[in-house]
Amino acid sequence: MVGSGIIFPRKNVQAIHQSRKSNKRGGPLRVTCRDDKILVANRGEIAVRVIRTAHEMGIPCVAVYSTIDKDALHVKLADEAYLVIPNVLSAAISRECTMLHPGYGFLSENALFVDMCRDHGINFIGPNPDSIRVMGDKATARETMKNAGVPTVPGSDGLLQSTEEGIKLANEIGYPVMIKATAGGGGRGMRLAKEPDEFVKLLQQAKSEAGAALEMMGVIWKNTFKIQGTLSSRFLQISMETLFTLESVIAVFRHSLPPFSLRRNQKLLEEAPSPALTAELRKAMGDAAVSAAASIGYVGVGTVEFLLDERGSFYFMEMNTRIQVEHPVTEMISSFDLIEQQIRVARGEKLDYTQEDIVLRGHSIECRINAEDPFKGFRPGPGRITSYIPSGGPFVRMDSHIYPDYVVPPSYDSLLGKLIVWAPTRAKAIERMKRALNDTVITDSLECSILAAMNLDRTGIPTTIEYHKLILDTEDFRNGKVDTAFIPKHEAELAGPHQIVLATPKELLAATTT
């Protein structure tokens, strides 16, 4: 267990001069050098994840951090670490890095940044900038998929030019309809209009939210909204994780199929494979994912997301041109390190396996542990972690950047870690996850939830651990009846901490002091 009193080893890396050659076209950047060095342009658990795989491959890493992250785990684990806020690329150049891994979020889907990396001879570990541009704009991506013969969600042909056009189209499609910003992500700029009376209000909310989110990046988008029909009252979001190389149209595609529960349009829990899919439907969606990526000459790891309705029809929603947050469930059932494959593809290496070598085994579930109070509207709870004991045991994995005495900052995403389990069957995976959640200690989140529910002062931070236990215990989840409306549908069952026996404040305080 990592603690504040532990001395973290750091390697002394001898700077090596590299001869770099720019390549703006598709495929990996060819770099002539004696050794690689990766700048990890991210933070939190994904930065730790990338550094660990790179070290297993013998590649040194450079971490970058903001002032608030000076004591973060990825900073301690990296071979070098530098305080750089304004210019990540300058850090890569000054430390003679040959490669840059963006993780997810931040710079991972910024085509202009990829161009800049290539101009300076830095090998961006991800797809080429043209692929990012095509798939980053949801309206363009949808039109591209139509031309490639991939089924798309019925909706507007391109962007809405006015509120009046949106009202007319929504009436033609039929309610409910989904309003989505063409650029955004993380649940921003997305609203579900169930009735005509609420359409205009929700459209304005989505425009305002997405505009604010993108303005922080120095970009202001206008006329960037489209409408999608939701097809039915129940639908799933299905993800197909894909891996392409330069030498072949497709080296591997892998089914990462997590139906999930949502809060604020963001995922809480993922699993693979999806219990909603038959073998025939899984293959059809995999073939569609391959067609989607191949149509734009995609190279690297990416995820094609579909909506699946209750009739068994599926429709392209979007493609994420980066590693997914939930990539561990893919790794658990396929036994492949996707970060390693990303790096190898970016280096231009030929993969030594084919699609036939990818055999999916068992079932995997991932729970995102956030510093949020799920019983108070998922209110963020930054603060100091006083104790941390991650779960262990067979086939249990915790991807996290926290440690005892770590301070969860208020200015970043609230994700503390991802708890992942594997088992031969879905039923066994559920039981293993319940045990793993019980084993995980992060400032005694159950005690915090009880105290908060009783309006008493609490110490430490709240987490979503108890909420996940409630989700796993619902009958619908156990039976595989999970869709994107799961949380609002089970609001009553998820209203309080798990297995709580009410006690008076005096009894509670007495119990904690004995």
Salt bridges, closest charged atoms under 4 A:
ASP36 OD2 - ARG347 NE 2.85
GLU45 OE2 - LYS418 NZ 3.00
ASP69 OD2 - ARG43 NE 2.56
ASP71 OD2 - LYS70 NZ 3.12
ASP79 OD2 - HIS55 NE2 2.78
GLU80 OE2 - LYS37 NZ 2.93
GLU80 OE1 - ARG95 NE 2.95
GLU96 OE2 - HIS17 ND1 3.81
GLU109 OE1 - ARG322 NE 3.00
ASP115 OD2 - ARG133 NH2 2.31
ASP119 OD1 - LYS24 NZ 3.41
ASP130 OD1 - ARG133 NH1 3.47
ASP157 OD1 - LYS146 NZ 3.06
GLU172 OE2 - LYS168 NZ 3.76
GLU209 OE1 - ARG191 NH1 3.15
GLU270 OE2 - ARG368 NH2 2.60
GLU271 OE1 - HIS363 NE2 2.64
GLU271 OE1 - ARG426 NE 2.76
ASP287 OD2 - LYS283 NZ 2.86
GLU305 OE2 - LYS267 NZ 3.44
ASP309 OD2 - ARG311 NH2 2.81
GLU318 OE1 - LYS138 NZ 3.50
GLU326 OE2 - LYS267 NZ 2.57
GLU326 OE1 - ARG368 NH2 3.15
GLU331 OE2 - ARG49 NH2 2.64
GLU331 OE1 - HIS327 NE2 3.85
GLU331 OE1 - ARG397 NH2 2.90
ASP337 OD1 - ARG49 NH2 2.78
GLU340 OE2 - ARG344 NE 2.91
GLU349 OE1 - ARG344 NH1 2.87
GLU349 OE2 - ARG347 NH1 3.52
GLU372 OE2 - ARG263 NH2 2.65
GLU372 OE2 - ARG264 NH2 3.11
ASP399 OD1 - ARG397 NE 2.91
ASP405 OD1 - ARG384 NH1 3.18
GLU431 OE2 - LYS434 NZ 3.58
ASP439 OD2 - ARG435 NH1 2.88
GLU466 OE2 - LYS469 NZ 2.95
ASP473 OD1 - LYS434 NZ 2.92
ASP473 OD2 - HIS498 NE2 3.31
ASP476 OD2 - HIS490 NE2 2.89
ASP483 OD2 - ARG234 NE 3.30
ASP483 OD2 - LYS489 NZ 3.01
GLU493 OE2 - HIS490 NE2 3.88
